[in-house]
Amino acid sequence: MPTTNSRSELSYTWCEAHEPPVGMPVKQVYGYVFDELGRVVLLYDLDLGAWNLPGGSPEEDDGGDRAITLAREVEEEVQVSITNPTYLGYQMVDSADRAPYAQLRMAARLERLGPRTPDPDGGRVHARRLSPFPEAVELLGWGPSAERQFACAAATARGWGLPVGSAQPIHIS
């Protein structure tokens, strides 16, 4: 069942395991990337002034494949290679001044944590953090409308046998 939250003039509706309607543009593909300890990779987004999931905008070279978009963006932003990309659903973003669009959410397993390099989009080296899942939820600060999205990501990680929610050390680089 979709859940909605309004922040400022935007409305966010989570649509678990559903595909966006035909014709709705997909503007972002973001992922919950879990390591073997059940921690989630976050990056500090200077533009937002907040922690966020790695991910970004689909590009023509991705061929419309969301898994390729996620893998490329995660590698560019936080130098992590992934495996097992799994579609969770989408968040519809709506506002009075533009047509609704989709932000896809995925989960993936961390395959390799690489050395830090600048993001080709802007040349920044984003702060990278591996946080236990409950802390990641708190740092993201997305509120009640994201609860089903978080539950879906955690269930996917548990399905992989990962200890989501267990006390684990934080890794910052």
C-alpha positions as a LaTeX table, in Angstrom:
\begin{tabular}{lrrr}
\hline
Residue & $x$ (\AA) & $y$ (\AA) & $z$ (\AA) \\
\hline
Met1 & 0.00 & 0.00 & 0.00 \\
Pro2 & 1.49 & 3.38 & $-0.94$ \\
Thr3 & 2.47 & 5.77 & 1.85 \\
Thr4 & 2.67 & 9.53 & 1.36 \\
Asn5 & 4.51 & 12.35 & 3.09 \\
Ser6 & 4.63 & 16.04 & 2.20 \\
Arg7 & 7.84 & 17.96 & 2.77 \\
Ser8 & 7.71 & 21.63 & 1.82 \\
Glu9 & 5.90 & 21.64 & $-1.53$ \\
Leu10 & 6.84 & 18.11 & $-2.55$ \\
Ser11 & 4.82 & 14.98 & $-1.92$ \\
Tyr12 & 6.53 & 11.55 & $-1.70$ \\
Thr13 & 4.59 & 8.33 & $-2.20$ \\
Trp14 & 6.29 & 4.94 & $-1.71$ \\
Cys15 & 5.15 & 2.20 & $-4.10$ \\
Glu16 & 6.69 & $-1.06$ & $-2.94$ \\
Ala17 & 7.57 & $-3.63$ & $-5.60$ \\
His18 & 5.62 & $-1.73$ & $-8.25$ \\
Glu19 & 6.98 & $-0.38$ & $-11.49$ \\
Pro20 & 6.44 & 3.31 & $-12.27$ \\
Pro21 & 3.53 & 3.95 & $-14.63$ \\
Val22 & 4.34 & 4.00 & $-18.33$ \\
Gly23 & 5.41 & 7.51 & $-19.26$ \\
Met24 & 6.49 & 8.56 & $-15.75$ \\
Pro25 & 10.13 & 9.67 & $-15.97$ \\
Val26 & 12.69 & 7.92 & $-13.78$ \\
Lys27 & 14.99 & 10.67 & $-12.52$ \\
Gln28 & 16.99 & 8.78 & $-9.90$ \\
Val29 & 18.16 & 5.29 & $-8.96$ \\
Tyr30 & 19.44 & 5.00 & $-5.39$ \\
Gly31 & 20.51 & 1.95 & $-3.42$ \\
Tyr32 & 20.80 & 0.49 & 0.03 \\
Val33 & 24.22 & $-1.15$ & $-0.32$ \\
Phe34 & 24.81 & $-3.69$ & 2.49 \\
Asp35 & 28.17 & $-5.10$ & 3.57 \\
Glu36 & 28.62 & $-8.55$ & 5.14 \\
Leu37 & 27.99 & $-7.08$ & 8.62 \\
Gly38 & 24.60 & $-5.67$ & 7.58 \\
Arg39 & 25.87 & $-2.09$ & 7.49 \\
Val40 & 24.64 & 0.36 & 4.85 \\
Val41 & 26.86 & 2.60 & 2.70 \\
Leu42 & 25.97 & 6.29 & 3.04 \\
Leu43 & 27.57 & 9.38 & 1.54 \\
Tyr44 & 27.49 & 12.93 & 2.78 \\
Asp45 & 25.89 & 15.07 & 0.08 \\
Leu46 & 27.27 & 18.61 & 0.35 \\
Asp47 & 24.49 & 19.97 & $-1.89$ \\
Leu48 & 21.82 & 18.61 & 0.47 \\
Gly49 & 23.86 & 19.15 & 3.63 \\
Ala50 & 22.83 & 15.66 & 4.72 \\
Trp51 & 23.63 & 11.96 & 4.52 \\
Asn52 & 22.12 & 10.12 & 1.56 \\
Leu53 & 22.16 & 6.80 & $-0.22$ \\
Pro54 & 24.53 & 6.52 & $-3.16$ \\
Gly55 & 22.92 & 6.71 & $-6.56$ \\
Gly56 & 21.96 & 9.17 & $-9.23$ \\
Ser57 & 20.43 & 9.86 & $-12.59$ \\
Pro58 & 20.13 & 7.33 & $-15.40$ \\
Glu59 & 22.31 & 8.08 & $-18.41$ \\
Glu60 & 21.81 & 7.09 & $-22.03$ \\
Asp61 & 24.79 & 4.68 & $-21.88$ \\
Asp62 & 22.96 & 2.74 & $-19.12$ \\
Gly63 & 20.46 & 1.56 & $-21.77$ \\
Gly64 & 17.51 & 1.94 & $-19.42$ \\
Asp65 & 18.91 & $-0.75$ & $-17.08$ \\
Arg66 & 18.46 & 0.39 & $-13.46$ \\
Ala67 & 21.03 & $-2.12$ & $-12.18$ \\
Ile68 & 23.65 & $-0.62$ & $-14.51$ \\
Thr69 & 22.71 & 2.89 & $-13.36$ \\
Leu70 & 23.03 & 1.90 & $-9.71$ \\
Ala71 & 26.36 & 0.11 & $-10.20$ \\
Arg72 & 27.83 & 3.04 & $-12.14$ \\
Glu73 & 26.63 & 5.68 & $-9.68$ \\
Val74 & 27.77 & 3.77 & $-6.59$ \\
Glu75 & 31.21 & 3.25 & $-8.12$ \\
Glu76 & 31.50 & 6.92 & $-9.13$ \\
Glu77 & 30.28 & 8.39 & $-5.83$ \\
Val78 & 31.66 & 6.07 & $-3.14$ \\
Gln79 & 34.04 & 3.72 & $-5.02$ \\
Val80 & 32.06 & 0.61 & $-4.14$ \\
Ser81 & 31.36 & $-2.26$ & $-6.51$ \\
Ile82 & 28.10 & $-4.13$ & $-5.98$ \\
Thr83 & 26.49 & $-7.48$ & $-6.61$ \\
Asn84 & 22.90 & $-8.79$ & $-6.35$ \\
Pro85 & 21.12 & $-5.53$ & $-7.29$ \\
Thr86 & 17.48 & $-6.02$ & $-6.28$ \\
Tyr87 & 14.59 & $-3.72$ & $-7.14$ \\
Leu88 & 12.55 & $-2.63$ & $-4.09$ \\
Gly89 & 10.07 & $-0.17$ & $-5.58$ \\
Tyr90 & 9.83 & 3.50 & $-6.37$ \\
Gln91 & 9.06 & 6.74 & $-4.67$ \\
Met92 & 6.78 & 9.04 & $-6.65$ \\
Val93 & 7.72 & 12.69 & $-6.24$ \\
Asp94 & 4.93 & 15.14 & $-6.97$ \\
Ser95 & 4.62 & 18.91 & $-6.76$ \\
Ala96 & 2.27 & 21.60 & $-7.97$ \\
Asp97 & 4.78 & 23.02 & $-10.46$ \\
Arg98 & 5.85 & 19.89 & $-12.40$ \\
Ala99 & 4.71 & 16.44 & $-13.47$ \\
Pro100 & 5.32 & 13.53 & $-11.08$ \\
Tyr101 & 8.52 & 11.54 & $-11.48$ \\
Ala102 & 9.98 & 8.34 & $-10.01$ \\
Gln103 & 12.96 & 7.76 & $-7.77$ \\
Leu104 & 13.79 & 4.04 & $-7.91$ \\
Arg105 & 15.08 & 2.29 & $-4.79$ \\
Met106 & 17.19 & $-0.83$ & $-4.88$ \\
Ala107 & 19.22 & $-2.96$ & $-2.49$ \\
Ala108 & 22.58 & $-4.52$ & $-3.32$ \\
Arg109 & 25.48 & $-6.34$ & $-1.69$ \\
Leu110 & 28.82 & $-4.63$ & $-1.31$ \\
Glu111 & 31.38 & $-6.59$ & $-3.31$ \\
Arg112 & 34.45 & $-4.34$ & $-2.99$ \\
Leu113 & 35.24 & $-1.16$ & $-1.10$ \\
Gly114 & 37.75 & 0.73 & $-3.24$ \\
Pro115 & 40.15 & 3.58 & $-2.53$ \\
Arg116 & 38.64 & 7.06 & $-2.54$ \\
Thr117 & 38.67 & 8.99 & $-5.84$ \\
Pro118 & 36.84 & 12.13 & $-7.01$ \\
Asp119 & 33.30 & 11.74 & $-8.34$ \\
Pro120 & 33.41 & 12.48 & $-12.09$ \\
Asp121 & 30.27 & 14.61 & $-11.59$ \\
Gly122 & 31.78 & 17.66 & $-9.89$ \\
Gly123 & 35.14 & 16.26 & $-8.82$ \\
Arg124 & 34.26 & 15.89 & $-5.11$ \\
Val125 & 35.34 & 13.11 & $-2.83$ \\
His126 & 32.19 & 12.41 & $-0.81$ \\
Ala127 & 32.47 & 11.37 & 2.83 \\
Arg128 & 31.63 & 7.67 & 2.90 \\
Arg129 & 30.19 & 5.87 & 5.91 \\
Leu130 & 29.23 & 2.26 & 6.61 \\
Ser131 & 26.55 & 2.47 & 9.30 \\
Pro132 & 24.50 & $-0.14$ & 11.11 \\
Phe133 & 21.04 & $-0.11$ & 9.53 \\
Pro134 & 19.18 & 1.61 & 12.43 \\
Glu135 & 21.76 & 4.41 & 12.46 \\
Ala136 & 21.54 & 4.77 & 8.67 \\
Val137 & 17.75 & 5.20 & 8.96 \\
Glu138 & 18.28 & 7.90 & 11.59 \\
Leu139 & 20.96 & 9.70 & 9.56 \\
Leu140 & 18.79 & 9.71 & 6.44 \\
Gly141 & 16.00 & 11.35 & 8.45 \\
Trp142 & 13.28 & 10.70 & 5.87 \\
Gly143 & 10.47 & 10.38 & 8.39 \\
Pro144 & 7.38 & 8.17 & 8.58 \\
Ser145 & 6.76 & 8.06 & 4.83 \\
Ala146 & 9.98 & 6.07 & 4.39 \\
Glu147 & 9.22 & 3.40 & 7.02 \\
Arg148 & 7.90 & 0.88 & 4.47 \\
Gln149 & 10.87 & 1.59 & 2.20 \\
Phe150 & 13.29 & 0.95 & 5.10 \\
Ala151 & 11.42 & $-2.24$ & 6.05 \\
Cys152 & 11.62 & $-3.50$ & 2.48 \\
Ala153 & 15.40 & $-2.85$ & 2.32 \\
Ala154 & 15.96 & $-4.57$ & 5.69 \\
Ala155 & 13.86 & $-7.59$ & 4.68 \\
Thr156 & 15.87 & $-7.96$ & 1.46 \\
Ala157 & 19.15 & $-7.88$ & 3.42 \\
Arg158 & 17.83 & $-10.41$ & 5.95 \\
Gly159 & 16.89 & $-12.62$ & 2.99 \\
Trp160 & 20.58 & $-12.58$ & 2.06 \\
Gly161 & 21.40 & $-13.76$ & 5.60 \\
Leu162 & 22.85 & $-10.41$ & 6.71 \\
Pro163 & 22.63 & $-9.37$ & 10.40 \\
Val164 & 20.62 & $-6.19$ & 9.81 \\
Gly165 & 20.11 & $-4.21$ & 13.02 \\
Ser166 & 22.90 & $-5.86$ & 14.98 \\
Ala167 & 25.49 & $-3.74$ & 16.76 \\
Gln168 & 28.40 & $-3.25$ & 14.38 \\
Pro169 & 31.30 & $-0.79$ & 14.27 \\
Ile170 & 30.93 & 2.29 & 12.09 \\
His171 & 33.44 & 2.72 & 9.27 \\
Ile172 & 34.08 & 6.25 & 7.95 \\
Ser173 & 36.36 & 7.10 & 5.02 \\
\hline
\end{tabular}
